[in-house]
Amino acid sequence: MRTWITIAILLAMLMGAIYVGYVGWSLTEVAMPVTGYIAMALGIFFSLIVGGGLMALMFYSSRHGYDEPPSRPDRFSNWLS
């Protein structure tokens, strides 16, 4: 029962966000110039490039063992324990 209530609340919040977005989009009568569209497209493009690059670095470090905890050297194992 709690799951259905949570889903209903989340769907209501989604519908509210869609409504506010639609009303905000349709009430404005301001025309954006071509330079605004170019700036928006460049911002989206570079955000995707940075996000993809960070994801690639994360996978690279994970596959090459950079995310593993450091191991204790053998010569200090008797001294530290």
VEXDREN-2710 file (C-alpha; in Angstrom, 1 decimal):
% VEXDREN-2710
k/r/px/py/pz
1/MET/0.0/0.0/0.0
2/ARG/2.9/2.4/0.8
3/THR/4.3/1.7/-2.6
4/TRP/1.2/2.8/-4.4
5/ILE/0.9/6.0/-2.3
6/THR/4.5/6.8/-3.1
7/ILE/3.9/6.2/-6.8
8/ALA/0.8/8.3/-6.7
9/ILE/2.6/11.2/-5.0
10/LEU/5.5/11.1/-7.5
11/LEU/3.1/11.0/-10.5
12/ALA/1.2/14.0/-9.0
13/MET/4.5/15.9/-8.7
14/LEU/5.4/14.9/-12.3
15/MET/2.0/16.2/-13.6
16/GLY/2.5/19.4/-11.6
17/ALA/5.9/20.0/-13.1
18/ILE/4.6/19.3/-16.6
19/TYR/1.7/21.7/-16.0
20/VAL/4.0/24.5/-14.7
21/GLY/6.4/23.9/-17.6
22/TYR/3.5/24.1/-20.2
23/VAL/2.0/27.2/-18.7
24/GLY/5.4/28.9/-18.4
25/TRP/6.2/28.0/-22.0
26/SER/2.9/29.0/-23.5
27/LEU/2.4/32.4/-21.6
28/THR/5.6/34.0/-23.0
29/GLU/5.5/35.9/-26.2
30/VAL/9.2/36.7/-26.4
31/ALA/11.0/35.5/-29.5
32/MET/14.5/34.2/-29.0
33/PRO/17.0/35.3/-31.6
34/VAL/19.1/32.9/-33.6
35/THR/22.1/33.6/-31.4
36/GLY/20.1/32.4/-28.4
37/TYR/19.4/29.1/-30.1
38/ILE/23.1/28.8/-31.1
39/ALA/24.2/29.5/-27.5
40/MET/21.7/26.9/-26.2
41/ALA/22.8/24.3/-28.7
42/LEU/26.5/24.9/-27.8
43/GLY/25.7/24.6/-24.1
44/ILE/23.9/21.4/-24.6
45/PHE/26.6/20.0/-26.8
46/PHE/29.5/20.8/-24.5
47/SER/27.6/19.6/-21.4
48/LEU/27.1/16.2/-23.2
49/ILE/30.8/16.2/-24.1
50/VAL/31.9/16.9/-20.5
51/GLY/29.5/14.3/-19.1
52/GLY/30.6/11.7/-21.6
53/GLY/34.2/12.4/-20.9
54/LEU/33.7/12.1/-17.1
55/MET/31.9/8.8/-17.6
56/ALA/34.7/7.5/-19.8
57/LEU/37.3/8.5/-17.2
58/MET/35.2/6.7/-14.5
59/PHE/35.1/3.5/-16.5
60/TYR/38.8/3.7/-17.4
61/SER/39.8/4.1/-13.8
62/SER/37.5/1.3/-12.7
63/ARG/38.8/-1.1/-15.3
64/HIS/42.5/-0.3/-14.7
65/GLY/42.4/-0.7/-11.0
66/TYR/42.6/2.9/-9.9
67/ASP/39.5/2.5/-7.7
68/GLU/40.9/-0.4/-5.7
69/PRO/42.1/0.3/-2.1
70/PRO/45.9/0.4/-1.7
71/SER/47.5/-2.9/-0.8
72/ARG/50.0/-3.3/2.0
73/PRO/53.6/-4.0/0.9
74/ASP/55.1/-7.4/1.9
75/ARG/58.1/-5.9/3.6
76/PHE/56.0/-4.0/6.1
77/SER/53.4/-6.7/6.7
78/ASN/55.2/-8.1/9.8
79/TRP/55.9/-4.6/11.2
80/LEU/52.3/-3.3/10.8
81/SER/50.5/-6.3/12.2
END
